[in-house]
Amino acid sequence: MFNTKKIFGLALSVSMLLGITACGSNNTETSTTNQTAQTETTKDSQTAEAPADKADDTKTEANTDDGKIHLTYWYAWKDKIGESKEELVKQFNESQDKIVVDAEYQGSYDELASKTQAAKAANNAPEIFEVEIANMYTMAKGGMIENLSPFVDDQVDIDDFNEGLMHEAYIDDNLYGLPFYRSTPIMYKNISMLKEAGLDPEGPRDWKEFKEYAEKLRDKDKSKYALTYQLDPWFLEAWVYSSDGFYAKDGKIGFDQEGTKAPARFLQELADEDLIKIALGEQAGETCRQDFVNQNSAFYFTSTANLTELMPLAKENGFDLDVSFVPGNKHYAVPTGGCNIVMISGLDKEKQDATWEFLKFMTATEQNVFASEYTGYLPTRYSSIESDKIKKLHEEIPQYKVAFDQLEYAEARPIAKGWPEMEKMLYEGVTNTTTQGADVDQIYDNLQKQAQSILSF
């Protein structure tokens, strides 16, 4: 067993606005229902920049004859995630009589980003929207979102937000967003399958144990696997970081590092020995989910945000479900995902002040507790963790606490301009090494050369 290595903090996630986001191309941290549209494995379904005259669902002028300030809030994801956001907006509107917020669903994070950019160009953007954390740098540098530092007042204790989630909120030491619906990938486990195979339900904890489990879980008729796996860079990052590798960090490019290549070697080994199933194509996310729900795979790597969907599905399909950290190589490591909530730039002072009131409400402890309890997303505030509701929830359903505990081992996503384009090449490269048996050293050395011409710091 390896010794766990405590990793402090996260760093600023940098990615291009319409490129690949921190949770996969269509954002892994969706609800399970949304996963049919994810294609987070391939990075080949990136949303092209939408021209302003074709952006649908853009903001319409609100009727302000009632003397109230009307604001529009654009959000991502339906199902329980969307339901919780609509409920919070309803609570805000009922909590006071000066501001009215209209919530409008806009699809995935990629779709939301594309529509917001188009609406901004057409001077018809919403006052409030969500930004997937990998896009915060580009949004701020591009003048899309407002610097919130001047608005911070005594009513907001910024230090109460989990330190590990705040690095994505700051750009050049200025606050541009507040942590909202945040997540990490975790490993979901079919405990019934593990017990049937005589395996310790607490494992696997590292790669060595993972392979041992995979060998025992591969049944004689070859119908079941330990894992159906998406070659999504968001998941892959956890294994790269746990091997002391990196892609782009501190002005350096690391595709030629052994720690960066190690996960590709491990996946190739597992695939060559037919110990895992690789899911490819636009339905890869749904394939992984269905194999897990139908008990054709014992493990499932996906976001903590899917917990509230998967727990009842496990019960319906007759198996016990648990979750744990993503198994590490040298130590545990994990990237974060999810979104910050932001203010569009260029508002007049009246709307700025009204928007700030809404941002404070949506990220306050009570509202954060509700969202976490309802969806499985991380508690973003220390005060949320200390609340009676979250303490009770973690006691009754300890699976909710795993992702929060895993934050101790969180690391930064790649920090470089051009990363979305590079991530597409990474996906293609690891697909070739895993499914085609391509030489890992050759593929990753080529990636290093490509990165040197594409990435800039």
Secondary structure as GFF3:
##gff-version 3
##sequence-region A 1 457
A	DSSP	three_ten_helix	33	37	.	.	.	ID=ss1
A	DSSP	three_ten_helix	52	54	.	.	.	ID=ss2
A	DSSP	beta_strand	69	75	.	.	.	ID=ss3
A	DSSP	alpha_helix	79	95	.	.	.	ID=ss4
A	DSSP	beta_strand	99	105	.	.	.	ID=ss5
A	DSSP	alpha_helix	109	121	.	.	.	ID=ss6
A	DSSP	beta_strand	128	132	.	.	.	ID=ss7
A	DSSP	three_ten_helix	133	135	.	.	.	ID=ss8
A	DSSP	alpha_helix	136	141	.	.	.	ID=ss9
A	DSSP	three_ten_helix	149	151	.	.	.	ID=ss10
A	DSSP	three_ten_helix	158	160	.	.	.	ID=ss11
A	DSSP	alpha_helix	163	166	.	.	.	ID=ss12
A	DSSP	three_ten_helix	167	169	.	.	.	ID=ss13
A	DSSP	beta_strand	170	171	.	.	.	ID=ss14
A	DSSP	beta_strand	174	175	.	.	.	ID=ss15
A	DSSP	beta_strand	178	183	.	.	.	ID=ss16
A	DSSP	beta_strand	185	190	.	.	.	ID=ss17
A	DSSP	alpha_helix	191	196	.	.	.	ID=ss18
A	DSSP	alpha_helix	207	217	.	.	.	ID=ss19
A	DSSP	beta_strand	225	230	.	.	.	ID=ss20
A	DSSP	alpha_helix	233	242	.	.	.	ID=ss21
A	DSSP	beta_strand	248	249	.	.	.	ID=ss22
A	DSSP	beta_strand	252	253	.	.	.	ID=ss23
A	DSSP	alpha_helix	258	272	.	.	.	ID=ss24
A	DSSP	beta_strand	277	279	.	.	.	ID=ss25
A	DSSP	alpha_helix	284	293	.	.	.	ID=ss26
A	DSSP	beta_strand	297	303	.	.	.	ID=ss27
A	DSSP	three_ten_helix	304	306	.	.	.	ID=ss28
A	DSSP	alpha_helix	307	316	.	.	.	ID=ss29
A	DSSP	beta_strand	321	324	.	.	.	ID=ss30
A	DSSP	beta_strand	337	343	.	.	.	ID=ss31
A	DSSP	alpha_helix	349	363	.	.	.	ID=ss32
A	DSSP	alpha_helix	365	375	.	.	.	ID=ss33
A	DSSP	alpha_helix	382	385	.	.	.	ID=ss34
A	DSSP	alpha_helix	388	396	.	.	.	ID=ss35
A	DSSP	alpha_helix	399	406	.	.	.	ID=ss36
A	DSSP	three_ten_helix	407	409	.	.	.	ID=ss37
A	DSSP	alpha_helix	419	435	.	.	.	ID=ss38
A	DSSP	alpha_helix	440	454	.	.	.	ID=ss39
###
